[in-house]
Each structure stands twice: as C-alpha cells, then as structure tokens.
Amino acid sequence: MTRAARWSLGALGVFAVAAVVVPMIASVDPLAIDDVLATRLVAPMARDSHGELHALGTDRFGRDVFVRMMLAARISLAVGVGGSLLATLMGMAVGAASGWWRGLPDRVAMALSDALQAIPRLVLLLLCASLWRPGVTTVLAVLALTGWMGVARLVRAEVMAVSARSFIDGARALGVSEWRMLTRHVLPNALGPAIVATTLGVGNAILLESGLAFLGLGVQPPAPSWGNMIAGGRDLIVIAPWVALAPGVALIGTVLACSVLGDALRDRLAGESVRSLGERA
C-alpha cells in the first residue's frame, strides 16, 4: 500500500473515531438553540460571552460548528458506507445471477442496467428524493437503487470469466450443485472488483448525499449533515466563512481519502492479478 493510501486510511480512521467520540464528550448540545445573541457567529478559536471555547466558531444560531460537523460526519459516513454497501450487494446479486445463468435473466438485467445508466444518476436521485419523504432511509434506498449497475457489470464479467475455468468443470463433474459452485467457488473469486467499487463508491455516495442535503432533499434540519451545513452557511460566506468552509473541507477531505484508498486497492489487486498470471505462465 502506498504512503498516500496509508495516510488516507489513517485519516478516515481518525475521522470516524472523532465522529463517534466528540459529540459524546462535548460540553455543548449541537442541536440546542439557546441565547443566540450571546453565542452567534463566534469566530474560530474564540470564546463566547459564557466563556465557552469554540474551535471552529459558531453558526447563526450559536451552535458549535466543530461539534455539529462531527455529528454530521456520523450521518454522512453512515449514509456513504451504507449506501455503497447496499448498492454493491444489489449489484453482486444481479451480476452473479446474470453471469452464471445467462439467457433471459442476463438479457433482462443488462437491458435494465443500460436503461438506468443512460439516465444521469443525479437526475434519478432528485426524482426519487422528491417522490418520497426526505430522510436517511430515503437517501440510503435511493443511493442503492441508483448505484448497483456498475457493480453488476463488473461482477457479471468476473463470474463469466471464473465460470469458464477448469476447476468449475471439475466441480460440476463431481456433482457439486449449481448454488454451491456459485457461492463457494465463483463469487469469492469475483469479490476483488466489488470491493474496489465499494471503496470508490463510498466517496461518491457521501458527495451525492451532501448534494441532496444541500438542495433540501436529504437529511433535514435540525439534524446536521455536511450538505445542509454548507447550505446554511452559504449566505454567510463573507461575514462568517467558517460556517460553510469547515464542513466543505471535511467533505472534500473525506471524498479524496476514499478515492485514494480505492485507487490503491485497485492497483494492488491489478498487480496481484498480473503476478498470478506470470506465475502460471
């Protein structure tokens, strides 16, 4: 693993731990609105009139930006990881069935995948989010329903490649059932691309969730999300830029770390594949 990938993994780990611990030990309630005139728009590393230190300042309602950003990280990371995992599971199920049984299931699944991929994902997200009540559950469902197509194609290709190998013919000759061959021998050999797609999909899912929240179609206030925090601070960018910049930097850093980690996993899996081919040759 490269140094950048190790740094990215470490940063994501520290950020995840901080997202869990900081809201629990914070002395201020990140959702409470109290004594707004005395605590609103306090600058970073400054104290309010009650003597409370705010590392990243406060917003227009006097709420601590750092604590809210860490609480929002719980939602954004949970939605990103959960949405990516759900999309991967759906894609693996569709891709495995399509690549193993071929025929009509394959044609129907790939036709549906092509049709959905022809529509921009953001348009599908906006449509689905506007049809159902905004919230975490809706965002997770929308991310899963609009993100399985690429994983399905990757898994389908790997399943078709693995199913053509000689050990599958040997297992079939020994009387191993189709289901056992698929779950015990084929899918484990096709997990590499799915894992990479999941890692890369986390950053994309976090970005999409933040975009929906920014537009008011995701997590709803007073629950914090990086998207609605940025939206809430956009009109303060001149007089109190920290309100929008802090969650914006957190969003960019998290997405970048996920992308670097995904690229490193892809390169490592590609290198292992090349080495295994060289050993066979």
N, C-alpha and C positions, 0 to 999 in steps of 0.2 A: 504494500500500500504506500502511495506517495506521501510526502510530507504534507501537502495541501489536503489530502484526504484525511490524514490523521488529525490535523488541526480542525477540519470541518466536523469530524466525528466528535472530537473533544468539545468543540463549541456547542454542538447540538445537545450533547450530554449535559453540559453545564447549564445551558438554557432550559432544558427540560426540568432539571433539579430545581433551578431558581423559580420556574413557573409553579412548581408544587409548594416549595417552602416559603417563598416571600409573602404571598397573600395570607399564609397561616400565621406568620410571626409578625406581620405588620401591625403597628400601633394605630393605624387609621383604617377606617372602613372604606374600601374603594368604590362602594356603591352609595354611600350616605352623602346627602347634601345638607350641610349644616354650617351656619354662619358664613354664608357665601361672601359677603362684603369683606370679611376679615381674611379670607383664605384664597380668594380667586386670583388666578394668574400670577402666582408667586414664581419668581424666576428660579431656574435650576440652582441647586446647592445653596438655597436661601431658606430662611426661617419665616414662618408666618407670624401673625400677631400673638399666637398662643405658644410660640417657641418651638414649634414642630419643624424639623428639617425635612426638606423635600428634595431628593437627589435630582429628579428631573422636572421639578416645578409642579404646578397645579394647573388644572383646566379652568374653564369659565365658571364652573360650579364649585370650585375649591377642592376638587378630588385629586389625590396624589397621582401623578401621571405614571410614575415608575411602578407603583403597586397595581394600578389598573392595567398597565402594559403586561405585567407578569400574569395577571389574572386572564387577560385576553389571550396570552400565549397558550394557556391551558386549552381554551376553546379552539384556537387556530391550529395548534398541533394535533389535538384530538380529531378535529374535522379533517385535517390534511392526511394524517395517518389512517384514520378510519375510512375516509372516502377512497383513498388509494387502495387500501386492502380489500374493500368491498368490490371495487372495480376489477382488481386483479383476480379475486375469487370468481366473479362472474365471467371474466374473460377466460380464465383457465377452464371453467366448466364448459363453456361454449366451444372454445378451441379444442379441448380434448375430445369432446363428442364429435365435433366436425371432422377432425383429423383422423380419428380412429374408425368411425363407422362410415365415413364418406357418404356418397349417394345423396339422397334427398335432404337429410339433415345438414350436410355440408353446403349444398346449394342454397338452402333457405337461410342458414346462418350467415354465410358470406354475402348474400344479397342484402340482408338486413344490415350487416356491418357496413357495406358500401353505401347504402342509402343514408345511414346515420352519419358516416364520415363525410358525406358530401355537404352536410349542413354544418356551418360553423358551430363549434361547441358552445361558445358564448351565447349564441342565439338560442340554442336549446336550453341552456341554463336559465336565461332570462325568461323564456317561455314557461318552463316548468316552475320556476320560483314565483312567477306571477299567478300561476293557476292554483297553487297551494299556499297555505299559511306559512309565512317566513319563520324560520327557526332552525335549530341544529339538526333535527331529524330530517327536515325537508332538504337542507343543504347536503347532508350525507346521502340521501336517496338520489338526489339529482346528480351528484358527482359520480355515484356508482353507475347510474343508468346511462350517463353520457361518456363514461371513460373506459368501458370494457372492450371496445372494438379493437384497439391496437394490441392489447394483451392477447385477445382471442386469436388474432392473426399470427402473432409470434408463437404462441403455444401450439396452434394448429400446424405450423411449419415444423416445429421441433418434434411433435408427435408423429407426423408423417415420416420424418427422417429416421426417428428411432424405431418406428414400427417396421421399417424396411431392413433392419439389421438382422444378422443371422441368429442371435440369441432369442429373438422373438419367435422365429420359425422353430427353434429347438423347444421353447416353452410350449408352443402350440402342439408340437408333436408329442410332448409328454402329457398332453391332456389338460393343461392349465386353462382355467376358464378365462373368457374374454375380459371380464371385470377385474379379475386378479392380475392379469397381464397389464391392463391399463393402469391400475392403481399402484401396483408393486414394482413394475419393471419399466413402464413407459413414462409415466408422469414424473417420477424422481429424476429421470434423465433430461426432462424438459423444464425443470424448475429454474435454471440459470437465467434465461431471458426474462422470466416472470419476476424474479427477484430484482433484477436491474430495472425493469419497467415500474415496479412498485416504488423503488427508491426515488427514481426520477419523477414519478407521479405525485409523490408527497409534496414537493415544492410547487408543482403546478396546481395541485388541489388547494394548497394554502393560498396561493395567489388568486385563484378563482373565488374561493370563499371570501377573501378580503374584498375582491371586486364586487361581489354580490352585497356584502355588508355595506360597502361604500355607497352603493346605489339604493340602500334601504330594503333589499330583498333577502338579506341573510339574517344573522343574529341581530335581534332587536334590542335597543337600549331599554333599561339601564345596563343590561349585561354587556360587558365590553368585548369588542373584537377589534383587531388591528384596523379592519376596514372602516367600521363606524367611528373609531377614534380619529382616524385620518379625516373622515368626512366632517366630524365635529370640530376639527381644528383648522379646516381649510380657510375659513374666513378670518382666522386669527394669525395667518402666516406672517403678517407684517409686524404686529404688536407682540405676539407670543408664539414665535415659530416652533418652540419646543413641543407644543401640544400635538402638532401633526408630524413633526420631524422624528420624534422618538419612536412612535410605532412604525413609521415608514422605514427607518433604518433597521429596526428589528425585523420587519417583513423582508426587506431586501437581503439582509444577512442570512436569515433562515433559508430562504429560497436558494440563495447562492451556495450555501453549505450543502443543501440536499442535492443540488446539481453536481457539485464537485464530487461528492461521495458516490453518486450514481455513475458518473463517468469513470471513477476509479474502479468500481465494481465491474463495469462493462469491460474496461481494458484488462482487468485481471482475468475475467472469465474467457476473454478472447485469447489472451496469452496461454492460459491453460489448455484451451482447445487446440491451439497451434502446436504446443508441446506434445499433446497426446497424439496428434496426427503424425508428428515427426517420429515419435517412438514406434508407432505402428508401421511406418514406412521402413 
